[in-house]
Amino acid sequence: MKLLTLGGTEFVGRAVVEDALERGWEVTVFHRGRHQAPPGAGELLGERGTEGGLAALEHGEWDAVVDTWSGAPAAVRETARLLAGRARTYAYVSSRSVYTYPAKAGLDEDGPVVDAAPGDGPDVDYARAKRGGELAAAESFGDHALLVRAGLILGPYENIGRLPWWLNRIARGGPVLAPGPRDLPLQYIDVRDLAAWLLDAAHSGLGGAYNLVSPPGHTTTGELLGACAAVTGSGAELRWTEPEKVLAAGIEPWSELPVWLPPGELYDTLHTGDVSRALATGLRCRPVTETVADTWKWLRSLGGTAPQRPDRPTVGLDPAKEAAALGA
């Protein structure tokens, strides 16, 4: 298999490239040159959305293309049009954010999606950008457009900061504000499981939309934070706190306490999606203990500081705010 990745030096793209190289595939990474591509991959340099920025892609043929773009859908449209006829499958890493909010519990791929257009520019929000990207891929590749609607993504190379924040916080030890309920089910996807399913799907020629996240109840908040405590060996004390008390302290779910959402509409939207279609086509999800342990190993190899995407806000709870909430 000949694979072209549009992006492939960070997080999702890097996991895809490394998996493909382990399979013995011929991999080419198209990127801006800000980071090194994984060893063994060929490189093409360019800047999407700029005049002549796709010149390096004007020649060549591939079996599959993987696109992790999160910006203006117009950039996806331009790239897909350029590659149409020179690649069999165009896999676009989208998001479950494309569904209209609130998404009901158990929503599958046929649920209602936001209004968007493939030619939208950078002024659209994240949900419409991803939906527009889907439309742009399908416009040129039709049934050979693979739309990977990922949920919460965790694992090594994470450059958003969610799991790295929890690991570093728990590694510091002492009392830790642990948001309840402790047995609240969580849905997420290990980035390596996403990469494995995506490459299998591209190899077999799958197309269409797939929710790509673990089955509901794959793990819980308690299991996730417990795994962080175990792997760091810090002796931290997880102080489980009712959602109402967390919210009353003025603490923001998801941003100040990454991953966590209290029960309600947003929780149902992000943590109760139907993934039957992906499971039926080979999705396998590793245990949370493995995701946490491997992320901690990677984080320590960097000295404890994870990379941070410049277009995403820093997540995590201020120590003083946590101490005040624990004291209350």
N, C-alpha and C positions, 0 to 999 in steps of 0.2 A: 504493500500500500504506500502511495505517495500522499503525504499530508502537508497542507499549508495551514499554518496558524497565523491569524491576524492578531498580533499580541501573543506572547508566549514566554515572557520573561518573569512574570509575576503571578502569584496565587493560582487562579483557575487555569490560565493559559500555560503556566509552567508545569502544573500537574499533568495537563493533557500532553504536553511535549515529552515529559519524562516517561510517562506510560507508553506513548507511541514508540519512543526510542527503545525501551525495554522489549517491545514486541518485534523489534527489528525493522520497523517501518523507516522509510526515507522521509525525513521531516525538514521542512523549510519554515523558518520563523520570519515573518514580516513585522518589523518594529521600528521604533524611532531611534534606537541606539543609546537610550539612556541607561539600560541595564544589559548585562551579558545574557545571551541565550544559553540554555543548557548545553554542555559539551556534547558534541555529536550531531547537533542540528546545523543545517545550513542557514544562512542569514540573507535577508533582503531588507534594505533600509528605505524608509519613506515616512511621510507625515500625512495621515488622512485628513481630509478637509482643507488642504492647502493646494495651491496651484502646482500641478505636476507632481503632487505628493505620492501618486500611485504608479509612477513611471516604472518602478522596479517590477510591477506585477503585469506589465503589458505582454509578457511572453512567459510561456510555461504551461504545463498541464498537471493536474493533480486528481487523485481519486476523491479526496474530500478536503473541504475547507472548514476550519473552526474559527468562528468570529466571537470575541468576547466584548465587543464594543458596547459602551454604556452611554455614549453621547448622542448627538443628533442623528436621527434615522436617515437623513440624507446621505450621511457618510456610508451607511450600510448599503443603501441603494446604489450609490456610485460604485462601490467595490463589487457588489453582487452582479451588477450589469457588466462590469469589466471581465469578470471571471466566468460568466455564463457561457456554456459550450466548451469550457476548458476544465471543468470539474464536475463530478457526478453528484456529490452531495454537498450542501451548504448547511453546516450546523451552526445555528445562532444561539449563543447562551443568553437566554432571556431571563424572565423572573416571574414568579407567581404574583408580583405586584401588578401585572397586566389586568387582573380581574377587578371588576368594579367593586368599590368598597361600600358597605361591608360584604365580604364574601361569606356565604353561609357555611356552617360546619359540613365537612364531607364533600365540598365542591370538587368536581372533576374538570377535565379539560374542556368540556362543552359549556362551562359557565360563562356568563356575560363578561365582556372585556371592555376596557375604556376605549373611547373614540380616539383615533390617531390616524396619521397619514404617513406613508413611506417617505415623503419628501419633506417632513417637518425639520425645522432647524433646531438650534441649540436652546431655544427659549421654552421648550416644553418640559414638563416635570418628568421625574424618573419613570413613572408608570407609562406615560404616553411615549416616552423615548423608547422604552423596551417594546411596547406594542407596535410602534412605528417601525422599529427594526425588524420585528417579525414579518410585517407586511412587505417591507423592502426585500427581505430574503425570499419570501414566497413569490413576489412579483417576477423575479428572474429565474427561480428554481422550481416553482410549482410544488408538485408532490415530493420533490427531492430536497425541499427545505425542511430541515430537522430543527424544531423549535424547542429548546431545552429550558423549560420554565422552572428554574432552580428556586428553592426556598432559602432558608438560612444556611450559609456555607461556612463550615469550620474546618480546621486542620492545619497542617504545616504550610508555611508561606502566607498565612493570613495577614493581609495588610489593611484590615479594617480595625482590628484591635479588640474584638469581643472576647474570644477565648484567651488570648494573651493577657488581657487585663485581669480576668479572673485568676489565672495562674499566678501572675505576679502579686496580686493582692493577697491571695491565700498563702503564697510563699513568704510574705512578710510576717505572717503569724498574728497571734492575738485574736481578740473577738472580731468576727466578720459578720456583717449584716447579710443574712441569707434570706432572700425574699421567698415567702411561701405562696401557695401551699407546697410543702416538701414533695408531695407525690404528684405534682402537676405534670402531666405528660408534655414532652417537647418533641418537635419535628425539626430536623436539620439534615444536612447531607455532608459527609466527609468529602472534602475536595477530591480525594483520590478515588472514592466510589463514584463520584460524578464523572470524573475523567474516564474511568473504566467503562461505565455504561455508555457514555457518549461515543467512545471509540468502537465499542462493539456494535452500537446502533449504526454508526457511519459505515462500518465494514459490511454490515448486512443490508445496507441500503434503506433503512427506515426513514420515514418522513412524517411530517405532522407534528402536533404539539404533545408534549409529555410533561407532567408535573414531576420534577426531579428532587425528591426529598425523602427522608426515611418514612416508614409507615407510622401512623399516629401511635404514640405510646412506645416508640423505639427506646426512649429513655425518659427520665424525669429530671426535674430541677435538682432533687436530692441526689440522684445518681451522678449527675454532671458535676456538681460541686463536691460531692464526696470523692469522686475520682481525682479532682484537682487537689484536694487535701491529701489523698493517699500518695499521689505521685510526687508532690513537692516535699512531703515528709516534714512539714513545718510545725505540726502540732496546733494549727489554727483551730479556734473554736467557732464553729458555724452556729450563729444564733438565729434560729428560724423565727421569722417575723411575719405576722399576718399582713396580707396585701393592703388592707385598710390602714394599718399603722405606717406602712412604707409610704403610701400615697399622702397620708396626713402630714408626714415629715417634709413634704415638698420634693420628694425624690422622683425623678422622671424614669419610668420604665424604658427599657431598650437602650436609651442613651447613657444614663448614669448607672444603671444596673444592666449591663449588656445581656442579651439573649432573653431576659425575663420580661414577661408581660402578665399582668393580672388577668384572671378570668374575665371574659367579656368579648365584645365584637372584634377587637383587634387581635386578641388571642385566638379566637375561632378562625380568623382570616389567615393567620400565619402558622398555626400549629395543629390544624385539623383537616388538612387537604387530603383528597383522595389520590392515591398513587397506584391504583390497581393496574393502570396501563403500563407504567414503568416496571412494576414487579413482574407482570406477565411477559415482559420482553427482556428479563434478565437482571434487573436491578438487585444488587446485594449490598447490604449496609453492615459495616463492621461495628463491633461493640463500642460504646462510648469510652470505655476504659482505654481502648487502643488509640482512638482519636486524641484523647487527652494526653496520654503518655508520649505519643509521637510529637505532638505539638510542643510539649514541655521540653523534650529532647532537642528539637529544632530551636526553640526559644533560647535555651541555655547555650547552644552553639553560637548564638549571636550576642551573647553577653546579657541576655534578658530584655533587650530592646527590639521589639518587632518593627518592621518597616511600616510606614503610614502613608496611605494614599493621600496626596495633597488635596484632592477634591472631596474628601470625606471628613467630617468633623471628628475630633478626638473623643473617644468614649471613656466612661469611667466615673466613679464617684469620688468627690473630694474627701480626703481623710477627715477633715474637720466636720464636714456635713454628716459623714458616717458616724463619727464619734458622738455627735449631738443626737442623732437618731437612736443610737444604741443606749445612750444615757436616758433618753426619754422613755 
